[in-house]
Amino acid sequence: MIGAEYVDGHRLRLTFDDGTVGTIDFRPWLAGPVFEPLKNPAYFRQFFLDGGTVAWPNGADVAPETLHETAKAAPPA
């Protein structure tokens, strides 16, 4: 992943080094203790890129392969 941009709510527009671009709604992944803080939109917006994926200050992240596959399946913006 080479870029991530906040869209709204819990959605980010992700750009991958193979040219794949997709807007992903992260709400389906916000289950479990590590993801609980991300339910707060202000905290969710504190994302950053780390190790080729999106991460948050509390250590939460989603596997880059999962994000890439989801972005490929997302309808065009």
Sequence and secondary structure as in RCSB ss.txt:
>XXXX:A:sequence
MIGAEYVDGHRLRLTFDDGTVGTIDFRPWLAGPVFEPLKNPAYFRQFFLDGGTVAWPNGADVAPETLHETAKAAP
PA
>XXXX:A:secstr
  EEEEEETTEEEEE TTS EEEEE GGG  SGGGGGGGSHHHHTT EEETTEEE TTS B  HHHHHHHHHHS 
  
